[in-house]
């Protein structure tokens, strides 16, 4: 099976091609450009480099959330367009799970994305034996992690663009291991791995049914609710 993975959920953008478990191509870009400027160029480069085409892809994996609302929409729209013509299935991959899939070893991995205003999107996984999920994807204040980190039985490290926030708060605790910043961001190859797991579990969908999982309201919606609450109070 040929799988194509796309990650536009955060600051970085990545694409990857995998064939029968072999990673053929994996590109990661963090150049400060917008995903709308770079994504389709990276997709084209992946096909040019491997001699494949979108018609060859049998499974499309894309980070569907949590993450940047705009970034998620760009990646999902691209996959919908690319998959629709051939009728290939799509895997709406959890951004946090894909982050964890890029790491192996012993211990606990906390995947965290900066959700702004002192909040993070986060989840946790036991790396051994098979990335067992310990905490479901959630969004909340950084302090929401306190009990989990303090009671974690295994060494723990943080990855994702929210990792620096977590290290600033928990770095001094016993059992917290350091992950170099250069390796804290996700890789699209891990999106392919997660997509194939979802395929085996029957969790993939046609392109028309692909959607985002934002895990919280947009800023505009939150501000509207705050105004409505204020009006009710008055």
Wavefront OBJ file of the C-alpha trace (Angstrom):
o trace
v 0.000 0.000 0.000
v 1.174 3.509 -0.833
v 0.393 6.100 1.838
v 0.860 9.872 1.660
v 1.038 11.890 4.905
v 0.568 15.634 5.381
v 1.098 17.726 8.504
v 0.070 21.390 8.489
v -1.285 21.507 12.050
v 1.376 23.790 13.519
v 4.214 26.097 12.627
v 5.976 23.490 10.486
v 4.773 21.755 7.347
v 5.654 18.228 6.306
v 4.852 15.645 3.644
v 5.844 11.997 3.390
v 5.386 8.991 1.119
v 5.433 5.407 2.390
v 5.157 2.166 0.428
v 4.483 -1.117 2.243
v 5.991 0.221 5.448
v 9.089 1.649 3.753
v 9.517 5.409 4.025
v 10.278 6.681 0.524
v 10.202 10.418 1.132
v 9.886 12.645 4.192
v 10.233 16.438 4.025
v 10.047 18.831 6.997
v 10.045 22.595 6.510
v 10.279 25.326 9.142
v 11.202 28.382 7.085
v 8.673 30.878 8.408
v 6.534 30.718 5.248
v 2.805 30.085 5.293
v 1.486 26.612 4.556
v -0.548 27.991 1.670
v 2.741 29.081 0.056
v 4.659 25.855 0.568
v 2.412 22.795 0.865
v 1.600 22.044 -2.759
v 5.222 22.646 -3.803
v 6.281 20.037 -1.239
v 3.599 17.614 -2.431
v 4.773 18.025 -6.023
v 8.420 17.537 -5.009
v 7.524 14.286 -3.217
v 5.944 12.848 -6.360
v 8.683 14.152 -8.643
v 11.392 12.629 -6.426
v 9.765 9.190 -6.128
v 8.348 8.852 -9.636
v 4.863 8.350 -8.232
v 1.656 10.311 -8.788
v -1.471 11.091 -6.741
v -3.258 8.308 -8.619
v -0.843 5.786 -7.074
v -1.749 6.741 -3.502
v -4.172 4.332 -1.840
v -4.361 6.072 1.538
v -4.057 9.749 2.439
v -3.248 10.688 6.034
v -3.568 14.244 7.303
v -3.375 15.819 10.741
v -6.988 16.723 11.478
v -6.493 18.306 14.889
v -5.868 19.682 17.287
v -3.749 22.532 15.960
v -3.915 25.835 14.133
v -7.419 26.214 12.719
v -6.084 27.716 9.475
v -3.301 25.160 9.179
v -5.685 22.245 9.653
v -8.037 23.580 6.990
v -5.203 23.967 4.476
v -4.022 20.380 4.928
v -7.509 18.875 4.910
v -8.571 20.842 1.827
v -5.464 19.666 -0.024
v -6.071 16.010 0.855
v -9.740 16.230 -0.096
v -8.816 17.560 -3.513
v -6.043 15.034 -4.095
v -7.993 12.009 -2.871
v -11.332 12.788 -4.480
v -10.252 12.029 -8.054
v -9.078 8.484 -7.314
v -11.544 7.665 -4.537
v -8.721 6.773 -2.135
v -9.522 6.583 1.559
v -8.429 9.274 3.998
v -7.261 9.029 7.602
v -8.097 11.995 9.887
v -5.020 11.618 12.090
v -4.762 13.034 15.591
v -1.904 15.543 15.527
v -0.935 14.551 19.059
v -0.903 10.833 18.279
v 1.209 11.371 15.162
v 3.722 13.315 17.266
v 4.064 10.332 19.590
v 4.411 7.843 16.731
v 7.671 9.515 15.710
v 9.434 8.305 18.883
v 10.443 4.888 20.222
v 11.985 3.682 23.460
v 10.922 3.466 27.096
v 8.996 5.984 29.133
v 6.092 8.381 28.782
v 5.760 10.947 26.024
v 3.566 14.004 26.480
v 2.651 15.622 23.177
v 1.758 19.291 23.531
v 0.795 22.090 21.155
v 0.718 25.755 22.085
v -2.956 26.790 22.136
v -2.093 30.388 23.200
v -3.295 32.284 26.267
v -1.415 29.923 28.584
v -3.244 26.863 27.266
v -2.086 23.721 25.478
v -3.540 20.901 23.466
v -2.061 17.764 24.963
v -2.148 13.989 25.252
v 0.120 11.320 26.763
v 1.348 7.907 25.624
v 3.370 5.046 27.091
v 6.015 4.318 24.455
v 6.300 0.648 25.385
v 5.134 -1.622 24.009
v 3.004 0.047 21.321
v 2.402 3.710 22.076
v -0.422 2.993 24.499
v -2.582 6.080 24.958
v -2.737 7.300 28.565
v -4.618 10.596 28.137
v -7.132 11.514 25.433
v -6.575 14.631 23.312
v -7.657 17.652 25.313
v -7.255 21.409 25.570
v -6.817 23.454 28.712
v -4.510 25.500 30.932
v -0.956 24.218 31.331
v -1.725 23.563 35.000
v -4.089 20.808 33.818
v -1.000 18.614 33.397
v 0.134 18.975 37.039
v -1.354 15.817 38.503
v -0.393 13.644 35.574
v 3.243 14.794 35.481
v 3.744 14.595 39.254
v 2.224 11.093 39.439
v 3.845 9.672 36.311
v 5.539 6.354 37.129
v 7.996 6.401 34.218
v 10.454 9.015 32.910
v 8.579 11.624 30.878
v 9.551 13.969 28.058
v 7.666 16.568 26.015
v 7.397 17.080 22.258
v 5.442 19.435 20.017
v 5.488 23.200 19.639
v 4.177 23.444 23.216
v 7.084 21.431 24.630
v 9.027 24.542 25.656
v 6.060 25.730 27.745
v 5.977 22.349 29.486
v 9.708 22.275 30.117
v 9.617 25.788 31.566
v 7.103 24.578 34.138
v 8.161 20.977 34.833
v 11.853 20.721 33.938
v 12.959 20.674 37.595
v 10.743 17.724 38.550
v 12.362 14.293 39.055
v 11.947 11.974 36.082
v 11.533 14.711 33.465
v 13.889 14.069 30.546
v 15.023 16.654 28.014
v 14.248 16.344 24.312
v 16.401 18.603 22.079
v 14.317 21.386 20.463
v 15.366 20.283 16.968
v 13.569 16.969 17.509
v 10.453 18.229 19.278
v 8.393 18.854 16.138
v 6.380 16.284 14.243
v 7.346 14.405 11.096
v 4.971 13.512 8.271
v 6.383 9.978 8.183
v 4.703 9.454 11.554
v 1.432 10.668 10.021
v 1.758 7.828 7.491
v 2.341 5.308 10.290
v -0.694 6.519 12.216
v -2.834 6.563 9.077
v -1.970 2.930 8.357
v -2.894 1.949 11.927
v -6.252 3.657 11.419
v -6.720 1.833 8.122
v -6.193 -1.512 9.859
v -8.751 -0.499 12.495
v -11.346 0.526 9.901
v -11.228 4.194 10.904
v -10.601 5.765 7.500
v -13.216 7.709 5.539
v -13.945 8.881 1.980
v -12.601 12.321 1.085
v -16.054 13.917 1.356
v -16.312 12.903 5.024
v -12.899 14.214 6.057
v -13.108 16.974 8.666
v -11.198 18.725 11.415
v -11.286 18.097 15.175
v -10.589 21.500 16.695
v -11.116 20.510 20.364
v -12.152 24.038 21.310
v -14.000 27.041 19.928
v -12.253 29.568 17.686
v -11.165 32.879 19.205
v -14.032 34.681 17.451
v -16.546 32.214 18.890
v -15.055 32.505 22.378
v -15.223 36.301 22.217
v -18.828 36.129 21.031
v -19.756 33.860 23.955
v -18.012 36.254 26.368
v -20.020 39.183 24.971
v -23.254 37.210 25.252
v -22.481 36.304 28.860
v -21.816 39.959 29.589
v -25.133 40.947 28.076
v -26.948 38.307 30.151
v -25.241 39.530 33.322
v -26.315 43.087 32.642
l 1 2 3 4 5 6 7 8 9 10 11 12 13 14 15 16 17 18 19 20 21 22 23 24 25 26 27 28 29 30 31 32 33 34 35 36 37 38 39 40 41 42 43 44 45 46 47 48 49 50 51 52 53 54 55 56 57 58 59 60 61 62 63 64 65 66 67 68 69 70 71 72 73 74 75 76 77 78 79 80 81 82 83 84 85 86 87 88 89 90 91 92 93 94 95 96 97 98 99 100 101 102 103 104 105 106 107 108 109 110 111 112 113 114 115 116 117 118 119 120 121 122 123 124 125 126 127 128 129 130 131 132 133 134 135 136 137 138 139 140 141 142 143 144 145 146 147 148 149 150 151 152 153 154 155 156 157 158 159 160 161 162 163 164 165 166 167 168 169 170 171 172 173 174 175 176 177 178 179 180 181 182 183 184 185 186 187 188 189 190 191 192 193 194 195 196 197 198 199 200 201 202 203 204 205 206 207 208 209 210 211 212 213 214 215 216 217 218 219 220 221 222 223 224 225 226 227 228 229 230 231 232 233 234
